[in-house]
Amino acid sequence: MEIQELNHVAIYVKDVEESTRFYKDILELQPIPRPAFNFPGAWFRLGSHQELHLIGNRSEEITLHKRHHFALKVASAKEAETFLKKKEVKYTGPKERPDGATQIFIQDPDGYHIELFSF
């Protein structure tokens, strides 16, 4: 078996509309067409080939540790920090990883941790 790429990340959300506003309006991800599943959701473009899939109707609580996250490479962590301040998004960092990357962490409405990083 040859794995060619990571295609998408799917996260289970309570309120698709609220999460859609966060990813579309706050992070400014591009919405993309989604098949007509029998449950609510939304899809977004991540970079050139990857996608973020929101799966709706989560009713149970989830426990998320800050180490459970997905990371988005950005052109500049400093620009990302300025962007987050302008949008009034709470974040932690920036801090430097041992490999030299600069990290900033945010959380979405469901508490999922998202790392924004650059080298």
N, C-alpha and C positions, 0 to 999 in steps of 0.2 A: 504494500500500500504506500502510495506517495501522497502526502498531505501538501497541497499547493498553497493554501493561504487561510487565514482567519476570515471568514465571510461576514459573520455578524455576531453581535452580543445581544441577548434578549434579557430583559428585566421585567419582572412582574410588578405592576403598579396598582395602587388603589383607585386613582382617578386619572383616566387617560387624558382628559381635557387639561387638568392642572399640570400633569407631566409634560404634555405637548407644549403648553405655554412656556415651561421652563426650558425645554430643549430647543424650541423654535425661537422664542423671543429673548431668552436670557443668553443661551449659548450660541444662538443663531445658526443652528444646524438646519440643513435643507431637507424639508419633508420630501419623501418619495412615494410613489404609488405602492399600495399594499393590496394583496389578494383579498377577496371577499370572504374572509373567515367568518365563522359563526360566533365570534367573540370580539369585543372591542379591542382596538390597538392602534398603533401608529408606527410608521417606519421613517427613519432619517438616514441621510448619507453621512458617513464618517470618512473623511479623506476621499481618496479617489475610487476605492473598491469596496470598502467595508461599510457595514450598516449597523444601526442601533434599532432594535425592535422593542417597542413597548407592548406588553401584553396586559390587558385590563381585567377588571373585576376581581382583583385580589381582595379577599375578605379577612384572611388570617393575618395576624401580626408576624413580622419577620424580625429576626435579630441579626444585625449587621455589625461586624467588627470593622474597624477602620482599615485593617489589612485586606479585607475583602473589597476590591475595587476594580475599576477598569481605568486605563491610562490613555490619554489623548496627547499625542505629540503636537506641540504648538511651535510656531516660528520663533517666538520669544516669550519667555516666562515673564519678563519685565512688562512687555506689552499686554500679556494676559492679566497681570496684576492690575495695570491701569484700567483695562477693560472691565474687570470685575468690580473695581472701585466705582467706576462710572455707572455700572448697573446695580450698585449697592448689594452685591452678592457677598455673603460672609465666606471667608476662606482662611486657611492656615498656611503658613509659609510666607514667603518662599524659603526653602532650605535646599542645601546642596546634598545630592546623593554621593556615595563613595565613587561612582563612575564619572562624576563631574556634571551630571545633569542637574538642573534646577527644577524643583518640584513645588507645586501649589496644589492644595486639596480643597475641594468644595463638596457639598452634598446636594442631591436633588430633593424634590418634595417628599419622596419616600425614604430618604435617609441613605440612599446609595452613595458611596464615596467615589469621587471622580478625581483622578490625578491629571493635572495639566503639567507637562514637562517640556523642557528644551535643553539642548546642549550648548 
